[in-house]
Amino acid sequence: MKDKGAPVRVCQRHVKIPLLVSRLILGGVFAYASFDKILHPYEFAEVVYNYQILPDGLVNLTAILLPWLELLVGLFLILGGWLPGASLICNLLLLVFFSMLVLNIARGLDIDCGCFTVSGGTSSGGQMLWYLFRDSIFLLMGLFLFFFSFFVRKQGGSR
């Protein structure tokens, strides 16, 4: 009888390289994305404000804390430490970023996403669609990491 609540058994050999590649790419993206924001918090606060999502009182706090969270998540993904937590936070952030892009496209706002640089300005609608496509790829990679961090039992030892 199969236990429906048991984690899925998957041969780890087949997913070891894709997991490593996903971890390193997402970790690198998060770490890289944090640097300019950490160095230029005022400019990043303007980017956050342009999204017109948060109350004014949370804009500066977000502009200060979010880049450091991105850096920590990126480092944990790269180093492979605390992987379940890092993949969970990574996916939550990716969902928020993706949702904010969709919302701003739907509202007709033409803003720079501020993803990797805070040197602002407006973007073209085509560039916003590119951000959406790029973030959807990141989100798929994040979901892959999340699934294997939480739902796949490592096989080892006795069979």
MOKACOR-V254967 format. One record per pair of residues at least 12 apart in sequence whose ideal C-beta (glycine too) atoms are under 10 Angstrom apart, sorted by the first residue. I is the first residue (numbers start at 1). J is the second residue. Records with the same first field share a line. If there is no record, write none. Layout:
I->J  J
This chain:
6->151  153
7->150  151  152  153  154
8->147  148  151  152  153
9->152  153  154  155
10->147  148  151  152  153  154  155
11->152  155
12->148  152  153  154  155  156
13->155
15->144  147  148  152
16->148
18->141  144  145  148
19->80  83  141  144  145  148  149  152
20->80
21->141  144
22->77  87  138  140  141  142  143  144  145  148
23->76  77  78  79  80  83  86  87  90  141  144  145  148  149
24->77  78  80
25->77  78  137  138  141
26->73  74  77  78  86  87  90  91  94  138  139  141  142  144  145
27->73  74  75  76  77  78  79  80  86  90  145
28->74  77  78
29->70  74  77  90  94  115  116  134  138  141
30->67  69  70  71  72  73  74  75  76  77  78  86  89  90  93  94  138  142
31->70  71  72  73  74  75  76  77  78
32->70  71  74  115  116
33->66  67  70  71  74  93  97  114  115  116  117
34->66  67  68  69  70  71  72  73  74  75  116
35->67  70  71  74  116  117
36->67  114  115  116  117  118  119
37->63  64  66  67  68  70  71  114  115  116  117  118
38->64  66  67  68  70  71
39->67  118
40->63  67  117  118  119
41->60  63  64  65  66  67  118
42->60  63  118
43->63  114  117  118  119  120
44->59  60  62  63  64  66  67  114  117  118  120
45->59  60  61  62  63  64  114  118
46->59  63  112  114  118  120
47->59  63  111  112  113  114  115  117  118  119  120
48->60  61  62  63  66  100  114  118
49->62  63  111
50->104  109  110  111  112  113  114  120  122
51->100  101  103  104  107  109  111  113  114
52->100  103  104  107  109  111
53->96  99  100  103  104
63->114  118
66->93  96
67->118
69->89  93
70->89  90  93
72->86  89
73->85  86  87  88  89  90  91  92  93
74->86  90
76->89  90
77->89  90  142  145
82->149
83->145  146  148  149  150
84->145  146  148  149  150
85->149
86->145  146  149
87->142  143  144  145  146  147  148  149  150
88->142  145  146  149  150
89->142
90->138  139  141  142  143  145  146  149
91->138  139  141  142  143  145  146  147  149
92->142  146
93->138  139  142
94->135  136  138  139  140  141  142  143  146
95->135  139  142  143
97->113  114  115  131  132  135  138  139
98->131  132  134  135  136  138  139  142
99->135
100->113  135
101->113  115  128  129  131  132  133  134  135  136
102->128  132  135
104->128  131  132
105->125  128  129  131  132
108->125
109->122  123  128
110->122  123  124  125  127  128
111->123  128
112->127  128  131
113->127  128  130  131  132  134  135
115->131  134  135  138
